[in-house]
């Protein structure tokens, strides 16, 4: 039997991919291991015993840092951004399916914030709020700053989805007597639901770990990225690594749950 041998290019790309994975997950593995330091352990190798001491320390009163509060704020802010990103991206995708005056300038205006440095946007929003007499807060100014980051991505994803969406499905539904709302609710929405879930996941994760656009807009209360950054200059125990491990596991659980939901919806859609 004839078998094609892998060329040299395959092995070069495989080595490059292995180096990339090592570069991506190597630091995470170091943080994961060091978070299990013993009670007398430090911030560097080698391990001085193994324990869950620093994970338990996360739930105790801290001299420096507000782990629980910052996590709740980041989670709530991420959910707020996720919901608005999904709704606005969906409406924008539907609107741009039909040509209207000013569509092209509006599109470029929507994605322009991706070009502007994040810290400039954060600074600008913070200054505007102060000039208007409003106190910057994580649920107002930071919320708006995060939307300038997540909405362009959501809109671009929905553009790609609807560019590949065949209008024949909608025409068939209308031929069977469905109204415009019924066509959207029972035909279009179920077909694009996995993409909307992806947009939601994208919006949540971008907001959850956003630092630069939150720096000048969060006000008096830190989100989790700001809290972790502050801890790097004050905390000298492995509790910092424990926090990193917990937040990383949480992120992977969110991603796994979202992927599971997408797989379930795809199977349900294909079920006769």
Secondary structure, 3 states (H helix, E strand, C coil): CCCCCCCHHHHHHHHHHHHHHHHHHHHHHHHHHHCCECCCCCCCCCCCCECCHHHHHCCCCCCCCCHHHHHHHHHHHHHHHHHHHHHHHHHHHHHCCCCCCCHHHHHHHHHHHHCCCHHHHHHHHHHHHHHCCCCCCCCCHHHHHHHHHHHHHHHHHHHHHHHCCCCHHHHHHHHCCCCHHHHHHHHHHHHHHHHHHHHHHHHHHHHHCCCHHHHCCCCCCCCHHHHHHHHCCCCCCCHHHHHHHHHHHHHHHHHHHHHHHHHHHHHHHHCC
